[in-house]
């Protein structure tokens, strides 16, 4: 599923795709507002006949609330069935360990509570109720006391009779209109620091949430769009789904160049309009790599700019191709600053 090849050229990233699965934060919106060109591009995807679905690690809202928000932004036909959430994946994982109607300590918001109750479990917020498991997801209203109750419930290691601990996701940050804010990973880490245990993660980058989406939408040739290499793209890679990294969210060009093999996207775009554009082939000749009219060269320990070209996105693609195909990690290079310039929209 490599991004670059000397012989392969894909007309557009959407060629042959029957289902587009999109992340939300950093892809469709940041905070409550739509990102530039996202709504019109996804509307065009659906109008072209591809099935359109959404996969989100955000556990603070229900699938119905997410669908309503997307309709407000202009994605008029979105229904709750179009939205696959990390709380849904977490509850599916919980079922394999603890049968309903057990008592579950929930650290999180309405999105997680709703899925737990829908599955027939009883929700508590107190470790004193002797819960059978802890489910932890993000909510902006989570307090220190909520994290403390989780820590109290998880004080015993699981191999010493302790209860299961499932986290919806471990995203470190959440894109907001005012910038990047702490995500669920920071809250899970706080509990981990207190108890010395690791949570089992249900959402991205773990494959089950992708497999659920593929099964739900009957996808034969899916394409996933995300803005984070360590969760979105790594998860798609693990689930063997081609992926698009869009530079409207968390990860930036410098992160792309440094991406390990397990987190490298199939395509890189500046915004979602480029889904419909012919995707240029990567041409390699010795140490020189060209995408469009952007050219870079590896010269010993130096990654050099030969020609910036007319499209900044092609320069990112060329620099990434050069590093990735070299078999060397990014710290093995001296990289010209111009090769990780960031003229792209960021929330």
N, C-alpha and C positions, 0 to 999 in steps of 0.2 A: 504494500500500500504506500510505496514511496512517492514523494511529491515530484521528484525530478527524474527524467529519463532522457537519454539521447535520441530515442526513437519514437516515444509516445507523445502525441499532441491531442489534448482533449478540446473539442470545439468550444464548449463552455462547461463550467462546473456542473450545470444541470443536465448535461447530455446523458440520456438513458436513465435518469432518476425518476422513480415513481412515487417516492415519499420524501418530503423534506421535513426533518426534525430540527426544530430551532430551540436553543436556549433562550431565556428571556432577559434577565439582567445583563446589560452590556451588549445585547444583540438586538432586542426589540425596543427596550426602554432602559432609562436610567432614572431611578426614583419613579415618579408618576408620569413622567413625560416620555413620549416616543423619541427614539434616536433618529437623526436625519436619514431619510430615504428608506427606513426600515419597513414602515407600514405599506407604502406603495409597492415596494419590491416584493414583499410577501404576498400581497394581494395579486400581484402579477404572477407569482408562482402558482397560486391556486387557480387563477384564470387559465393558466396553461395546461391544467389537467392533473398536476401532481397533487397527491394527498399532503395536507399540511398539518403537522402536529407540533406540540411543544413539550420540552422536557425541562423541568426546573428543580433545582436544589433548594429553592426558597421554601421553607416549611411554615412560614408565618401565615399563609393564606390558603383557603380551600381552593379546589379546582374550579368551583363555581365563581368564586371571587376573582380568580385569575382570568377566567373566560370573560367575565363582565368587564374587567379592566381592558382587556384586549379589544372588546367590542367598542368601548368608549374611545379607544385610540384610533378606531377606523377599520379594524379587522372584524367586519360586521357579522360574519357567519360562524364565529368561534363559539363552541359549546364546551361544557365541562369535560365531555368525553375526548376532546381534542388535547387535553392537558394531562400529562403524566407527571406526578409530583414525587418528591423524595419521601414525604410521609406515606404515600401509597406503597412505595418500595420498602420502607421501614416496617410497615404493618405486615406485608407479605413475608418478610424475614422473621418477624416476631411469631407469626403463626407456625413456623417450622420449629420453634423452641418452646413456646408457652401457649397452650390452648385457651381459648375464651371459655368462660367469662372471667379470667383472672384479673386481679387488681394490678394496674400499671401506673407507675409514677411517671408523669409526663412533665418534661421541662420544655416548654414551647408555647406556641400560640394556637389560634383557632384551627389552622390548617392541620396540625398534628392531632389535636384533641378530637376533631371531627372524624378523622380516619380511624383513630383508635376506638371511638365509640361506635362507629359504623360497623366495625368488625366484631362487635359484641363484647368488648372488654370494658372494665370499669376503670375510670380515671381517678387518680388521687394526686395531690400535690405534696403529700407528707410522707416522709420515710417511716413515721410512727405507725402507718397503716400496713406495714409489712408487705410492700409490693412484691410481685413476682418478677418484675423487670423494670428497667429504666429506659424510657425513650426520650431522646434529647434532640430538639430542633430549634431553629432560630425564631425569636420574636423580639421586636424592639423593646418590649416591656419586661423582658427577663431581668430579674434582680439578683443581687448577691444571695438573698435568702433562697431563691430557687436553685441556684448552683449548690448551695450548702445542703439542701435536702437531698439532691442527687448524690453528693459526696457521702452523706450519712448512710444512704441506702446501699452504696457501693463499697462500704468500708472493708468487706471481706473479698479477697480475690476469688474468682469464679472456681478455681481448682480447689478452693477450701470451703466450698459451699455457698459462695457468693452468687448473686443473681445476674442475669444477662444485662448488658448495657449496649444499646443500639443507638447510634447517631444517624440522623437523616443525611448529614453531609458534614464535611470539614472545610468548606470554603473559608479561606482566611479573611477575605474582604467581600464587600457588596458595593457595586457602583451605585452612587446616589447623585442627584442633581448637583450637590455641592462638592462632590469629590468621592473618594473611597472611604467607606466606613468599615469597622470590624464586622466580620461574619461569624457564622456558627463555629468555625474552626477555633476561633479565639476562646469561645465559651466552653467548648469541649476540652480544649487544652487546660483551661482553669480547673475543671473537675479532675482531669488526668493528673495534674500537678498535686492536687490534694490527696488522691487515693492511690496513685501509682499504677493504675490500670489503663488499658487501651480499649476504646470503644470499637464495636463492629460497625462499619459504615455501610449504609444501604444505598445511598444515592451516588451520583458521580464522584469519583471516577470508577466506581465499581460497575461491572457489566450488567447486573440484573435490571437496573432501571432502563437501560437501552434495549435489552431483550424484551421487556414488557412493552415498550413502545413499538418495537417491530411487530410483535405478535398482535397488539391491539389494532394497529393500522393495516395489517396484512401486507407489510412492505416486502417487496422482492429485491428492490434496488434502492435502498435508502441513502440519504446524504444528511449528515449532521452539521449544524452550524453552531459554533460557540466562540466565546471571546477569551477563554482561559485555557492555557496549555495544560496545566497540572490537573485539572478536573475534566473540563469539556472534551478536549482533544485526547488526553490520555485515556479517558473512558471510552470514547468512540474507537480508539485504536485497540483497546482491550476487547471490545465487542465486535471487532472486525468490520467496522462501518466506516466508509470514506468520510472525510471531514473537511470543513472549511473553517479557518480562523479568520474572524473579522476584527479589524483594528479599531473598533468603536467602544471597547470596554477595558478590561483589566490589563491584558498583556500587550506590550509594545514591541516595536522592531528589535530592540536589544534583547528582549526575551526570546524572540523567534530565532535569532542567530544562535542563542545558547541552548535551545531546546534539545533534550536528550531524545534518542531514537524512539522511545515509547510515547513521546508527546509531540511528534511532528505531524502537522496537518497535511492533508492531500492537496489543499489549495489555500492560498492566502489572498484575502481581499481587503481593500481599504474601507469599503462599505458595501451594502447588499446589492447595489446596482450592478456591481461587477460580476454577480452570479450569471448575468445574461450576456457577458462579453466573452469573446473567444479568449481562452486561456493560453498565453504564449508558451511555446515550447522552450525548454532550457537547452542551450547549446554549450557543449564543453569541448575545449581544445587544449589539452595539456593542463596547465594551471589556470587557464582563462575560462570564465563562465559568463555567458551572455543570456539575458532575457529581454526580449524586445530590443531596444537600443541602449539598455543599461549593461555595462560590462565591468566585471571585477576580476582581479587576478590574485592568486596566491603566489607570493614570492618569498620562499623560506618561511620565516615566522610571521611575515606581514601579509595581511589581507588588504589589498590596495584597490582604490577606486580608479578605474580606467576611464569610464564615461558614465556620467550620472543618468543620461537618457532624459526622455521627456516625461516619464511617468514614475513618480516616487515609488509606487507599489512594485514596479518591475525591478527597481534597485534592491528593495527588500528581498524579493524573490531570488534575485541573482546572488546576493550576499549569503542568504540562507543556503542556497544550493551549493555554493562553493564550500562553505563550512561543513555542511552535512555530508557531502560526497567525499570530503577529504579523509574521513575516518578519524579525525582529530577533534577533541573537545575545544570549545571556544577559548578556554584559558591557554590553549597552545598557540594562540595568535595575538599579534598586535593589530588591532582593528582601527582603521581610520574612522574618525568620528562621523564623517559624512555618510558612512555605510549604515549607521543606526539612527540617523536623523528621524525626527518624528513629526512630520507635517500633517498627520492624520487626525481626524476628530477624536477627542477624548472627553469623557464625561467629567 
